[in-house]
């Protein structure tokens, strides 16, 4: 393989191996994102990721550009529109960050598409101006509100707290980040662009390598992923919801016990919980909370109504989440490609690598975590582990709570101890056999503690603690020892100084 500088000259040679694509039936929600490339391959990698019927990541396309700007996004979306036959974007939903160039290009290339903005990026910019957990809680309440009355109530709380914060959020186009304004029938109610972030995390190591090696590793990852998911879903029933959707339905079944169902027609019902009430129509598969129309598999009100009739909840899930659609998504596989030794020659002029853009500051490789994200803690559980004391060697306590480390002298003759700071407790024990020890701490005279081992059997141990060695005395002792080593002779027998330092001071 060529070195890092000559990798770009081999791009046309591997074009025949990379041009083999695949077609699938993923959901009509597409996530757009871009990430930096560090190492031998400079630039940025822009990608588009979709969702399958089991809420899994389905990588669709990716490309390497010199910089993430309006021109490069336009070129990328034009190729994406032609390959996937998106036309003007009817029935498609895009989700991305607040990149200004991307917002303008989407309106130009796909004018009818529903373009959502990631709520996490919105709240990150919102936090820079209005910090506080109250602002964030009220923002997420407004973002996840499924109806306009709930959205207006959440925004009213923000306006009462701070009118400037309310005006800032209204200027960010709430129709692009609040569920209350999402179009129905798209089978996706998410407000965050988590799929693209997960894909960028997987290819983090590949982004540091040269361009051809990076592209090969991404293709191998996607090729293996498609095969594994195809094998995993081969045994799923065709006309039943996928396992991930079944888990979501089970969670809704647990929450249905708080709702009372009242019939109002043949298949029309009203669900009520205290002051809240919503109307459910099983024939139209609608609920006035709009959650059922947004996600496609149901809400707590619809699940409570279906269970009230003793019917199967999975029968009311949209067919987009069935196993047959999942299998159709992974029907087309990525074909393997030959190595560089099998690449045919080409008459095209070898491309040159893009010019490096020197950004201010130290280049970052890992994804920049938001302030609200918690770092994972690597801890080891100590459940079931027996603690042993390092002093008495008994099980059930440590040296801090050891009874032999108690200060003072009791009548039973418990042995005292000396801690690390030089403090200790005195005691005598004449019953136990062993070697005794006597510690004398002459803190008043500024001398260190001395330990005298008498080694007499049958006699008790006596420990006397008279003070504490200060840090200052300890540092003076270390300095004296270092100076004493310098004035001593090399053979260690004689001293080269007329007035050698005394170490017993």
C-alpha positions as CSV (number, residue, x, y, z in Angstrom):
1,X,0.0,0.0,0.0
2,X,1.3,3.5,-0.7
3,X,2.3,5.9,2.1
4,X,0.1,8.6,3.5
5,X,1.0,11.3,1.0
6,X,0.4,9.1,-2.1
7,X,-3.0,7.7,-0.9
8,X,-5.0,10.3,-2.8
9,X,-3.3,9.3,-6.1
10,X,-4.8,5.8,-5.7
11,X,-8.4,7.0,-5.3
12,X,-9.3,6.4,-9.0
13,X,-7.7,3.0,-8.9
14,X,-10.0,1.8,-6.1
15,X,-13.1,3.5,-7.6
16,X,-14.3,0.3,-9.3
17,X,-14.1,-1.5,-5.9
18,X,-16.0,1.2,-4.1
19,X,-18.7,2.0,-6.6
20,X,-20.7,-1.2,-5.7
21,X,-23.6,0.1,-3.6
22,X,-26.7,-1.4,-2.0
23,X,-30.3,-0.6,-1.7
24,X,-32.6,-1.1,1.3
25,X,-35.9,-0.3,2.8
26,X,-34.9,1.8,5.9
27,X,-37.2,4.2,7.6
28,X,-37.8,7.6,6.0
29,X,-35.9,9.5,8.7
30,X,-32.4,10.4,7.8
31,X,-29.7,11.9,10.1
32,X,-27.0,14.1,8.7
33,X,-23.8,15.0,10.5
34,X,-20.1,15.8,9.9
35,X,-17.0,14.9,11.9
36,X,-13.3,16.0,11.8
37,X,-10.6,13.7,10.4
38,X,-7.2,13.8,12.2
39,X,-3.9,12.2,11.2
40,X,-2.8,11.4,7.7
41,X,-6.2,12.1,6.2
42,X,-7.1,15.8,6.8
43,X,-10.6,17.2,6.2
44,X,-14.1,16.2,7.4
45,X,-16.2,13.1,6.9
46,X,-19.9,13.8,6.3
47,X,-22.4,11.0,6.7
48,X,-26.1,10.2,6.5
49,X,-27.6,7.5,8.8
50,X,-31.1,6.0,8.8
51,X,-33.2,3.8,11.0
52,X,-34.4,0.3,10.3
53,X,-37.6,-1.4,11.6
54,X,-35.9,-2.4,14.8
55,X,-34.6,1.1,15.6
56,X,-31.0,0.1,14.7
57,X,-28.5,2.3,12.9
58,X,-28.5,1.9,9.1
59,X,-25.5,3.7,7.5
60,X,-26.5,5.0,4.1
61,X,-23.7,7.1,2.7
62,X,-20.5,9.0,3.7
63,X,-18.0,11.2,2.0
64,X,-14.7,13.0,2.7
65,X,-14.6,16.7,2.0
66,X,-12.0,19.4,2.8
67,X,-14.4,21.5,4.9
68,X,-18.0,21.4,6.0
69,X,-19.5,24.2,4.1
70,X,-22.5,25.0,1.9
71,X,-20.9,23.9,-1.4
72,X,-19.8,20.5,-0.1
73,X,-23.2,19.8,1.5
74,X,-24.9,20.7,-1.8
75,X,-22.8,18.3,-3.7
76,X,-23.4,15.6,-1.2
77,X,-27.2,16.0,-1.0
78,X,-27.5,16.2,-4.8
79,X,-25.8,12.7,-5.1
80,X,-27.9,11.4,-2.2
81,X,-31.1,12.6,-3.9
82,X,-30.2,11.0,-7.2
83,X,-29.1,7.7,-5.7
84,X,-32.1,7.3,-3.4
85,X,-34.5,8.9,-5.8
86,X,-35.8,11.4,-3.2
87,X,-37.1,13.8,-5.8
88,X,-38.2,16.9,-3.9
89,X,-38.2,15.2,-0.5
90,X,-41.8,14.2,-0.2
91,X,-42.4,11.9,2.8
92,X,-38.8,12.3,4.0
93,X,-37.6,13.7,7.3
94,X,-34.1,15.0,7.8
95,X,-32.5,15.7,11.2
96,X,-29.2,17.6,11.6
97,X,-27.5,20.2,13.7
98,X,-27.7,24.0,13.3
99,X,-25.1,24.3,10.4
100,X,-26.2,27.4,8.5
101,X,-24.9,26.1,5.1
102,X,-26.8,22.8,5.5
103,X,-30.1,24.6,6.4
104,X,-29.9,26.6,3.3
105,X,-29.0,23.7,1.0
106,X,-31.8,21.5,2.3
107,X,-34.3,24.2,1.3
108,X,-32.8,24.3,-2.2
109,X,-32.2,20.6,-2.9
110,X,-35.2,19.1,-1.0
111,X,-37.8,21.9,-0.7
112,X,-40.7,19.7,0.6
113,X,-38.7,17.6,3.1
114,X,-39.3,18.0,6.9
115,X,-36.1,19.3,8.3
116,X,-35.7,18.8,12.1
117,X,-32.9,20.2,14.2
118,X,-31.3,18.3,17.0
119,X,-32.6,19.5,20.4
120,X,-29.3,18.7,22.1
121,X,-27.5,21.2,19.9
122,X,-30.3,23.8,20.6
123,X,-30.0,23.4,24.4
124,X,-26.2,23.5,24.2
125,X,-26.3,27.0,22.6
126,X,-29.2,28.0,24.9
127,X,-27.1,27.1,27.9
128,X,-24.3,29.4,26.9
129,X,-26.6,32.4,27.4
130,X,-29.0,31.2,30.0
131,X,-27.3,28.8,32.4
132,X,-29.3,26.9,35.0
133,X,-31.0,23.6,35.4
134,X,-34.4,25.2,35.5
135,X,-33.9,26.5,32.0
136,X,-32.9,23.1,30.7
137,X,-35.8,21.2,32.4
138,X,-38.3,23.6,30.9
139,X,-36.7,23.4,27.5
140,X,-36.9,19.6,27.4
141,X,-40.5,19.8,28.6
142,X,-41.3,22.1,25.6
143,X,-39.3,20.0,23.2
144,X,-41.0,16.7,24.1
145,X,-44.5,18.2,24.3
146,X,-46.6,16.4,21.7
147,X,-49.4,19.0,21.5
148,X,-49.4,22.7,21.0
149,X,-51.2,23.4,24.4
150,X,-48.5,21.5,26.2
151,X,-45.8,23.4,24.3
152,X,-47.4,26.7,25.0
153,X,-47.7,25.9,28.7
154,X,-44.0,25.0,28.9
155,X,-42.9,28.1,27.0
156,X,-45.1,30.2,29.3
157,X,-43.1,29.1,32.2
158,X,-39.9,30.1,30.5
159,X,-41.4,33.5,29.6
160,X,-42.4,34.1,33.3
161,X,-38.9,33.2,34.4
162,X,-37.0,35.2,31.8
163,X,-38.6,36.9,28.8
164,X,-35.2,37.1,27.1
165,X,-34.8,33.3,27.2
166,X,-38.3,32.9,25.7
167,X,-37.5,35.3,22.9
168,X,-34.3,33.4,22.1
169,X,-36.0,30.1,21.8
170,X,-38.8,31.5,19.7
171,X,-36.1,32.8,17.2
172,X,-34.7,29.3,16.8
173,X,-37.8,28.0,14.9
174,X,-39.5,25.8,17.5
175,X,-41.3,23.9,14.7
176,X,-38.0,22.2,13.9
177,X,-37.2,20.9,17.5
178,X,-40.5,20.4,19.3
179,X,-42.7,17.3,18.9
180,X,-45.8,19.5,18.9
181,X,-45.1,20.6,15.3
182,X,-43.6,17.4,13.9
183,X,-45.5,15.9,10.9
184,X,-47.5,12.8,11.6
185,X,-47.0,9.5,9.8
186,X,-43.1,9.6,9.8
187,X,-42.8,6.8,12.4
188,X,-40.2,8.7,14.4
189,X,-40.7,11.1,17.3
190,X,-37.1,11.5,18.4
191,X,-35.8,15.0,19.0
192,X,-32.1,14.2,19.2
193,X,-29.5,13.2,16.5
194,X,-28.1,10.3,18.5
195,X,-27.7,7.9,15.5
196,X,-25.1,10.0,13.8
197,X,-23.2,10.5,17.0
198,X,-23.1,6.7,17.5
199,X,-21.8,6.2,14.0
200,X,-19.1,8.7,14.5
201,X,-18.1,7.0,17.8
202,X,-17.7,3.7,16.0
203,X,-15.4,5.0,13.3
204,X,-13.3,7.1,15.7
205,X,-10.1,5.0,15.2
206,X,-10.6,4.7,11.5
207,X,-10.7,8.5,11.1
208,X,-7.1,8.8,12.1
209,X,-5.8,6.7,9.2
210,X,-5.1,7.5,5.5
211,X,-8.1,8.0,3.3
212,X,-8.1,4.7,1.5
213,X,-7.5,2.7,4.7
214,X,-10.2,4.7,6.5
215,X,-12.8,4.1,3.7
216,X,-11.9,0.4,3.6
217,X,-12.4,0.0,7.4
218,X,-15.7,1.8,7.2
219,X,-16.9,-0.4,4.4
220,X,-15.8,-3.5,6.2
221,X,-17.6,-2.4,9.4
222,X,-20.8,-1.7,7.5
223,X,-20.5,-4.9,5.5
224,X,-20.1,-7.0,8.6
225,X,-22.9,-5.2,10.4
226,X,-25.4,-5.7,7.6
227,X,-24.6,-9.4,7.5
228,X,-24.8,-9.9,11.3
229,X,-28.1,-8.0,11.5
230,X,-29.5,-10.0,8.6
231,X,-28.7,-13.3,10.3
232,X,-30.1,-12.0,13.6
233,X,-33.5,-11.1,12.1
234,X,-33.8,-14.1,9.8
235,X,-35.8,-16.0,12.5
236,X,-38.2,-13.1,13.4
237,X,-41.8,-13.5,12.3
238,X,-42.7,-11.5,9.2
239,X,-46.0,-10.0,10.5
240,X,-45.0,-9.3,14.1
241,X,-43.2,-6.2,15.5
242,X,-39.4,-6.4,15.9
243,X,-38.0,-7.1,19.4
244,X,-37.0,-3.5,20.1
245,X,-40.6,-2.3,19.4
246,X,-41.9,-5.1,21.6
247,X,-39.9,-3.9,24.5
248,X,-41.3,-0.4,24.1
249,X,-44.8,-1.8,24.1
250,X,-44.1,-3.7,27.3
251,X,-43.0,-0.5,29.0
252,X,-46.3,1.1,27.9
253,X,-48.2,-1.8,29.3
254,X,-46.7,-1.2,32.8
255,X,-47.8,2.4,32.7
256,X,-51.4,1.7,31.5
257,X,-52.7,0.9,35.0
258,X,-52.9,4.6,35.9
259,X,-55.4,5.3,33.1
260,X,-59.1,4.6,33.2
261,X,-60.8,3.7,29.9
262,X,-64.4,4.8,29.2
263,X,-66.2,3.8,25.9
264,X,-67.8,6.5,23.9
265,X,-68.5,4.6,20.6
266,X,-67.9,1.4,18.8
267,X,-64.1,1.8,18.6
268,X,-63.9,5.3,20.2
269,X,-62.8,5.6,23.8
270,X,-61.7,8.2,26.4
271,X,-58.8,7.6,28.7
272,X,-58.7,9.5,31.9
273,X,-56.1,10.0,34.6
274,X,-57.1,12.6,37.2
275,X,-57.5,15.9,35.3
276,X,-55.9,14.5,32.1
277,X,-58.1,12.9,29.4
278,X,-57.5,12.0,25.8
279,X,-59.7,10.5,23.1
280,X,-58.6,7.3,21.3
281,X,-59.9,6.1,17.9
282,X,-58.9,2.5,17.2
283,X,-60.3,2.6,13.6
284,X,-58.2,5.5,12.6
285,X,-55.3,4.6,14.9
286,X,-55.2,8.1,16.4
287,X,-55.0,9.6,19.8
288,X,-55.4,13.3,20.7
289,X,-52.0,13.3,22.4
290,X,-50.5,12.8,18.9
291,X,-47.8,10.3,20.2
292,X,-49.4,7.4,18.4
293,X,-49.4,9.2,15.1
294,X,-45.8,10.3,15.6
295,X,-44.0,7.1,16.6
296,X,-46.3,4.6,14.8
297,X,-46.4,1.9,17.5
298,X,-48.7,3.5,20.2
299,X,-48.9,5.5,23.3
300,X,-50.0,4.7,26.9
301,X,-53.6,5.7,26.1
302,X,-53.9,3.5,23.0
303,X,-52.3,0.6,24.9
304,X,-54.7,1.0,27.8
305,X,-57.6,1.1,25.4
306,X,-56.5,-2.0,23.4
307,X,-55.9,-3.9,26.7
308,X,-59.3,-2.8,27.9
309,X,-60.8,-4.8,25.0
310,X,-58.5,-7.8,25.6
311,X,-56.9,-7.4,22.2
312,X,-53.4,-7.9,21.0
313,X,-51.4,-4.6,21.2
314,X,-49.0,-5.7,18.5
315,X,-51.8,-5.9,16.0
316,X,-52.1,-2.1,16.0
317,X,-48.4,-1.4,15.3
318,X,-47.6,0.1,12.0
319,X,-46.3,-2.3,9.3
320,X,-43.1,-0.3,9.1
321,X,-42.0,-2.1,12.3
322,X,-42.7,-5.6,11.1
323,X,-40.1,-8.3,10.6
324,X,-40.8,-8.5,6.9
325,X,-39.8,-4.8,6.4
326,X,-36.7,-5.5,8.5
327,X,-35.6,-8.4,6.3
328,X,-36.2,-6.4,3.2
329,X,-33.9,-3.7,4.5
330,X,-31.0,-6.0,4.8
331,X,-31.8,-8.0,1.6
332,X,-29.0,-6.2,-0.3
333,X,-25.5,-6.8,0.9
334,X,-22.2,-5.0,0.2
335,X,-20.1,-6.9,-2.2
336,X,-16.5,-7.6,-1.3
337,X,-13.7,-5.8,-3.2
338,X,-10.2,-6.8,-4.3
339,X,-7.0,-5.6,-2.8
340,X,-4.8,-2.9,-4.2
341,X,-2.8,-5.6,-6.1
342,X,-5.9,-6.3,-8.2
343,X,-6.8,-2.7,-9.0
344,X,-6.8,-2.0,-12.8
345,X,-4.8,1.0,-14.1
346,X,-6.6,4.2,-15.1
347,X,-5.9,7.1,-17.4
348,X,-7.3,9.7,-15.0
349,X,-5.0,12.4,-13.6
350,X,-4.2,11.4,-10.0
351,X,-5.9,13.8,-7.6
352,X,-4.0,15.9,-5.1
353,X,-4.7,15.9,-1.4
354,X,-6.6,18.9,-0.1
355,X,-4.8,21.8,1.5
356,X,-4.5,21.6,5.2
357,X,-6.4,24.0,7.3
358,X,-4.7,25.0,10.5
359,X,-7.2,25.6,13.2
360,X,-6.5,27.5,16.4
361,X,-5.7,25.4,19.4
362,X,-4.8,21.8,19.8
363,X,-6.6,19.4,17.4
364,X,-9.2,17.2,19.0
365,X,-9.9,13.7,18.0
366,X,-12.6,12.6,20.4
367,X,-16.2,13.9,20.2
368,X,-16.7,17.0,22.2
369,X,-18.9,16.0,25.1
370,X,-21.7,18.4,26.1
371,X,-21.7,19.9,29.6
372,X,-24.8,17.9,30.5
373,X,-23.3,14.5,29.5
374,X,-21.9,12.5,32.4
375,X,-18.6,10.7,32.0
376,X,-18.8,6.9,32.4
377,X,-17.4,5.7,35.8
378,X,-15.2,2.6,35.7
379,X,-15.8,1.1,39.1
380,X,-15.5,-2.4,40.5
381,X,-18.2,-3.7,42.7
382,X,-17.2,-4.9,46.2
383,X,-20.4,-6.7,46.9
384,X,-19.8,-10.0,48.7
385,X,-16.2,-9.2,49.3
386,X,-14.9,-9.9,52.9
387,X,-12.8,-7.1,54.4
388,X,-9.9,-8.2,56.6
389,X,-8.1,-6.0,59.1
390,X,-4.4,-5.4,58.5
391,X,-3.7,-5.0,62.2
392,X,-5.4,-7.9,63.9
393,X,-6.0,-10.0,60.7
394,X,-9.6,-10.5,61.7
395,X,-12.5,-10.5,59.2
396,X,-15.3,-8.0,59.3
397,X,-13.6,-4.6,59.8
398,X,-10.5,-2.6,58.7
399,X,-7.7,-0.9,60.6
400,X,-9.8,2.3,61.0
401,X,-12.4,0.5,63.1
402,X,-10.1,-2.0,64.7
403,X,-10.5,-2.2,68.5
404,X,-6.7,-2.5,68.9
405,X,-6.3,1.0,67.4
406,X,-8.3,2.7,70.1
407,X,-6.6,5.4,72.0
408,X,-6.0,5.3,75.8
409,X,-5.3,2.5,78.2
410,X,-8.1,0.3,79.5
411,X,-8.3,-2.0,82.4
412,X,-8.2,-5.2,80.3
413,X,-4.8,-4.5,78.9
414,X,-5.5,-3.9,75.2
415,X,-2.5,-3.2,73.1
416,X,-2.1,0.3,71.7
417,X,-1.0,1.4,68.3
418,X,0.7,4.1,66.5
419,X,-0.8,5.7,63.4
420,X,0.9,7.1,60.3
421,X,1.0,10.7,61.7
422,X,3.0,9.7,64.7
423,X,0.0,9.6,67.1
424,X,-0.5,6.5,69.2
425,X,-2.1,4.9,72.2
426,X,-0.3,3.3,75.1
427,X,-1.3,0.0,76.7
428,X,0.1,-3.1,78.4
429,X,-0.8,-6.7,77.8
430,X,0.9,-9.2,80.0
431,X,-1.1,-12.2,79.0
432,X,-0.2,-12.6,75.3
433,X,3.2,-13.9,74.3
434,X,5.2,-12.2,71.6
435,X,7.6,-9.5,70.9
436,X,7.0,-6.2,72.4
437,X,7.7,-2.7,71.1
438,X,8.2,0.6,72.8
439,X,7.8,3.8,70.8
440,X,9.0,7.1,72.2
441,X,8.1,10.3,70.3
442,X,10.0,13.3,71.7
443,X,8.1,16.0,69.9
444,X,9.0,18.7,72.4
445,X,12.7,18.3,71.6
446,X,12.1,18.2,67.9
447,X,13.5,14.7,67.5
448,X,11.9,11.8,65.5
449,X,10.3,8.8,67.1
450,X,12.4,5.9,68.0
451,X,11.3,2.3,68.2
452,X,13.0,-0.1,70.5
453,X,12.3,-3.8,70.1
454,X,13.1,-5.7,73.3
455,X,12.3,-9.1,71.9
456,X,11.5,-10.6,75.3
457,X,8.9,-13.3,75.4
458,X,6.2,-13.3,78.0
459,X,6.4,-9.5,78.5
460,X,3.8,-7.0,77.4
461,X,4.2,-4.3,74.9
462,X,4.4,-0.7,75.9
463,X,3.8,2.1,73.5
464,X,4.1,5.8,74.5
465,X,3.0,8.5,72.1
466,X,4.2,11.9,73.3
467,X,3.4,14.1,70.3
468,X,3.3,14.4,66.5
469,X,6.0,14.8,64.0
470,X,5.3,17.9,62.1
471,X,5.8,18.2,58.3
472,X,8.4,20.8,58.9
473,X,10.6,18.5,61.0
474,X,10.2,15.8,58.4
475,X,11.4,18.0,55.6
476,X,14.4,19.2,57.6
477,X,15.3,15.6,58.2
478,X,15.2,14.8,54.5
479,X,17.4,17.8,53.7
480,X,20.0,16.8,56.3
481,X,20.2,13.3,54.9
482,X,20.7,14.7,51.3
483,X,23.5,17.0,52.5
484,X,25.1,14.2,54.5
485,X,25.4,12.1,51.4
486,X,27.2,14.9,49.5
487,X,29.9,15.5,52.2
488,X,30.7,11.8,52.7
489,X,33.4,10.1,50.7
490,X,32.8,8.0,47.7
491,X,33.9,4.8,49.5
492,X,31.6,5.6,52.4
493,X,34.4,5.1,55.0
494,X,35.8,8.5,55.3
495,X,34.4,12.1,55.3
496,X,35.7,14.8,53.0
497,X,34.3,17.7,55.1
498,X,35.9,19.0,58.3
499,X,32.5,19.5,59.9
500,X,30.3,16.6,58.8
501,X,26.6,16.9,59.4
502,X,25.2,15.0,62.3
503,X,22.2,12.9,61.3
504,X,21.1,12.4,64.9
505,X,20.1,16.0,65.3
